[in-house]
């Protein structure tokens, strides 16, 4: 009788086991091998196999969620903070938000800027114009406005600042409006049209911008 050993292959997390036949014993060949090994030397013993499972019997191949925690901070280099040339003619020290390209520019010198990747308003919430930074806050608290609560009654009425807060690490408030340039706890949304009008940045980027600008800084949203 053949000995078997059980190999527990990793099949996408399923606890399935497949019995595989062990190497047939070799008793020297000829009649002895036939009597004690069950098969003449040179002819492999028939392998006992489990019936093949139909593909439908298996769980579907694992697909990592679009916004899996393991990949939250992995972004294309195009959205990373970097110095660039800028020919838009904005004044030094000002901020220009280009919503179409999903970039925010801080003008650092004539023809030069620091460019940051951003997330912007989703369809129906777009806006543009001139604002100024009216207030700055570190780890800001969040109070969803009434119209947002009507759309999303599941939201909290108030949330203290912190890593789970959707405003992220810093916020630059724009004039007397409800709009802000702020961080995010959803960094995968950078480069997308996702907000209700605010400008989202990676937390490390908004901290960098926060440290470079002051209250009164002009902001142009295109």
Secondary structure as UniProt FT lines:
FT   STRAND          4..7
FT   TURN            12..13
FT   STRAND          18..21
FT   HELIX           30..32
FT   HELIX           33..37
FT   TURN            41..42
FT   HELIX           55..57
FT   TURN            66..67
FT   HELIX           69..71
FT   TURN            72..73
FT   HELIX           77..79
FT   STRAND          82..85
FT   TURN            92..93
FT   STRAND          95..98
FT   TURN            99..102
FT   STRAND          103..109
FT   TURN            110..111
FT   STRAND          112..121
FT   TURN            123..124
FT   STRAND          129..138
FT   HELIX           146..151
FT   TURN            153..154
FT   TURN            163..164
FT   TURN            166..167
FT   STRAND          170..174
FT   TURN            175..176
FT   STRAND          180..182
FT   HELIX           187..189
FT   TURN            190..191
FT   STRAND          193..195
FT   STRAND          199..201
FT   HELIX           203..212
FT   TURN            215..216
FT   STRAND          218..221
//
